[in-house]
Amino acid sequence: MSDVRGRDERVLIVGAGIGGLVLALELHDAGIPCRVYEAVPEIRPLGVGVNILPHASRVLCQLGLEDPLTRASVTTRESVFFNRFGQLIYREPSGRYAGYDHPQFSIHRGDLQRVLLDAVRERLGADAVVLDHRCTGVTQDDRVAQVRFRSSSTGETLPAVAADVVVAGDGIHSAVRAQLHPNEGPPRYSGINMWRGTTVGQPILTGASMVRAGWLDRGKMVIYPIRDNVDGRGNQLINWVAEIETPRHVERDWGRPGRLEDFIGAFEDWHFDWLDVPAMLRGAEQVLEYPMVDQDPLDRWTFGRVTLLGDAAHPMVPRGSNGAGQAILDARALRHSLSTIDDPQAALQAYEKRRLPVTTQVVRTNRSTPPDVIIREVWERTGDQPFERIEDVISRAELEAISRRYKEIAGFAPEALRTGD
Ligand SMILES: Cc1cc2nc3c(=O)[nH]c(=O)nc-3n(C[C@H](O)[C@H](O)[C@H](O)COP(=O)(O)OP(=O)(O)OC[C@H]3O[C@@H](n4cnc5c(N)ncnc54)[C@H](O)[C@@H]3O)c2cc1C
């Protein structure tokens, strides 16, 4: 018996993460058959918070997901920046509150994945996502590509599956990327380690504020709510990330547990009138540790009938809330290419041509000048001391210019969203 099931799929998507599932919904919407093959035997709500900014929420809303996402998330009202003394540096509205046509969602990654998975199963069918299929490699000739799989639960080799097109959305440890780029070096550590967690607590500021506070030399925090009223008493699930410059770091693993005592010392005196940070940290339900790493941008993602998408294509440091967003934009662009260009290889080339330069710039900008450089600017100008009046340190116009520059590069400047497809 042949170990190949025949030319089974038009488009085979490796990985039922955020990018892979959005691609399935996009292709289905365009009438292109596809199926998703996922390594894990069961999809569980792993991870903590992610933000979906208006360039990506536009795609999800156009896919008809605004209502389930609104129910599962907190619709972000504002982005606020503080120094380590809890003094306000800058605040600006977010999503629809900033005049965009679409909202910003702050959401648990597991909730986002569940909303997408439910939609895929409902629209494409219960068998549209095949679990327990870990991709171990891809081969191809000029007619077809073949994907090899192993069962994650038993370790046995599974029948290979043939497809016209293979899209690898298999995340930071992508097996397909490793095969296509065998000489790539290890991830690049940024010098910043992160501890991430969630705490049930009272709403902070507006109850829908994304807070960034302090600078990395002593410790910076990113804090935002991701679920409303989790206990019927108005408490929220608050997502937080502590970021500290240190040579100490572990290998990247989204599920690695972290220890409070390794980082809480940096925030012990952060008792602000708007939040008691050490109390929030001590109340954590879970703590995870993750190094801030990325990889140098690749010069190509597409090899014949095979291409990369999302973190498999462009892993980036999480400094601009853009990891999930750029994966979603990849999915939209790939749908566009596959539905307008008949030849699959030419379609993948067109997709790469459109998305590789843009995401390369986002990877590099997240390294050098992410949105939180607003805090660095004030940290430098004040010598890391409290200020009397922020206007004496930096003008509102300068702060707005920093914020606008990142939006332009990452593709969510309001003008771009009004004109883009
Ligand atoms: C378990 C987990 C937890 C995460 N937690 C967070 C978080 O808390 N905050 C955050 O900002 N980002 C988190 N991320 C990453 C975030 O989802 C991505 O940065 C972003 O959404 C881009 O999505 P993606 O689809 O490219 O990759 P991912 O969302 O990472 O999805 C990749 C998918 O591919 C599957 N996969 C991997 N290898 C194979 C293989 N060989 N064969 C088949 N399938 C494979 C994975 O199981 C996963 O479902 C997490 C990712 C994972 C997998």
The ligand as an ORCA input file, in Angstrom:
! r2SCAN-3c Opt
* xyz 0 1
  C       1.084     27.061     23.249
  C       1.321     28.467     22.786
  C       1.156     29.517     23.693
  C       1.397     30.831     23.278
  N       1.235     31.841     24.179
  C       1.415     33.112     23.777
  C       1.218     34.186     24.698
  O       0.901     33.986     25.850
  N       1.409     35.450     24.258
  C       1.800     35.711     22.968
  O       1.974     36.876     22.607
  N       1.976     34.712     22.076
  C       1.803     33.433     22.454
  N       1.983     32.416     21.551
  C       2.431     32.752     20.181
  C       1.372     33.416     19.343
  O       0.260     32.591     19.212
  C       2.029     33.719     18.019
  O       3.118     34.587     18.229
  C       1.157     34.450     17.028
  O      -0.191     34.356     17.308
  C       1.442     33.975     15.603
  O       0.709     32.777     15.378
  P       1.185     31.565     14.520
  O      -0.063     30.967     13.973
  O       2.259     31.934     13.595
  O       1.856     30.573     15.570
  P       1.224     29.845     16.820
  O       0.008     30.531     17.297
  O       2.346     29.620     17.746
  O       0.726     28.439     16.219
  C       1.562     27.422     15.741
  C       0.776     26.130     15.741
  O       1.500     25.131     15.050
  C       1.481     23.927     15.806
  N       2.677     23.172     15.438
  C       3.949     23.379     15.846
  N       4.780     22.513     15.247
  C       4.011     21.746     14.438
  C       4.304     20.682     13.557
  N       5.562     20.235     13.361
  N       3.266     20.087     12.879
  C       1.988     20.536     13.048
  N       1.670     21.553     13.874
  C       2.669     22.158     14.552
  C       1.459     24.416     17.237
  O       0.996     23.416     18.122
  C       0.516     25.603     17.137
  O      -0.834     25.230     17.257
  C       1.782     31.095     21.930
  C       1.940     30.044     21.021
  C       1.698     28.729     21.434
  C       1.861     27.596     20.427
*
